[in-house]
Amino acid sequence: MRRGLLIVDRGSREREAYAELEEITDAARSRGGYDFADFCFLEVLPPYIKDGMKKCLAQNLDTLTIVPYFLYPGKKIKATVNDVMSYQKDTGTKFLVTRPMTQHPAMVDLVDRRIVQALRRDGLDADPANTDVLVIGHGSKDPNAQMSINYVVDRLRQKYRNVERCFLEIEQPDIEAGIRTCEASSPGTLAIVFYFLHEGAHVKRDIYADLNPALEHSSLDMVCITRHIGADDAMVDLILERADEVERTVPGAEHNAD
């Protein structure tokens, strides 16, 4: 049985985001034992879904596992699923669509690791009892998106002194309000988490446009900023776990985890 994997990301113009997806896709192909794997974008720039599907369907695959590579449920995922499934009627390849990268303990563990790495990198007190955390997400009109980020925040609260969340756009509280809330709790150390998959424009520029002025006007001085999610073995593990959830329903389609 020939098996394929297609990772569908929102899309970014930044080369760093493209490189991260290349690394993740290559690792998932190798570790999942796929005959073919690729990635494409829902929007922003090519390769779009139509380009990704064309390449995949030219590989004479028996099954194609499609991974909506998003942190939040919502309209983007619905659009992704609708787009890819529109090709099902014209091919003998069986499509299997996974759940997104949301509400999973692996995301909590990865964010926690990013926090610890940032604290150690900057030589700050890594004692959770003295550490507050501010998780910055993108923001969405879909109420299910709040459930996704709250899943991470609520579980981090089991470890750290205080954990808050704010949003770059669309939702409240915004970044300025998030910093004010953290300042009011007088943290020993504040770890700011960039809860974004890729090093795109938001991570490289947009967040800082709001964050830097907010920090400058605050009394906070022991502050560190984490890496974004990025290319990480934990994300490859999660992709393969999501894939296995749907592949196990098709005899012969299961991957052999390393």
C-alpha angles and dihedrals in degrees: 000000000000112000129194137189128206120187113201115202129181092245139244138202092218117104091217091063091050091050092050091053091048090054094046093046094049091050093047091049093050099041095040094048094234121168090217136009134176142153134228140177133251091211147338098064143350146316084071125183091271089056093047093048092049092055094045095048090051089063096073092238125179093203133016118197111205118202119198097212099206134127094214135047115232145089095333091060093045089052091049094051093046091050097049096042091054086074095054097085093058099052141055091221111109113232120217117188119200132207117264127257094274140119096009129133090233090069091053091049092048094049090048090052091050089053094050091046092052094047092051093043091056095040094243130148106279095193106126090212089065097037129092121192131210115193113202114203132178100249130233141197090227112096091213089066090065089054089056098053092038088057089062095040095049093052094046087055088067088067111026131062095243131357124191134170135212137171139240093220147344097029136062141271093054123203095271091053091046092055091048090052092050092046091054091059092056098226122201088218130003120208114196114205122206099211095196129119099223143029092251131142093289093056096039099044121347099064093047091052087067101026101053096055091044091053093044091056093047132079092233113123108158098068133142130182121216130220117262118253094272129153107339136153088238090062091050089050090051093048090052092046091051089047092050091053090066100028094058088068090066117065110238095012097095117113123228107236116219 
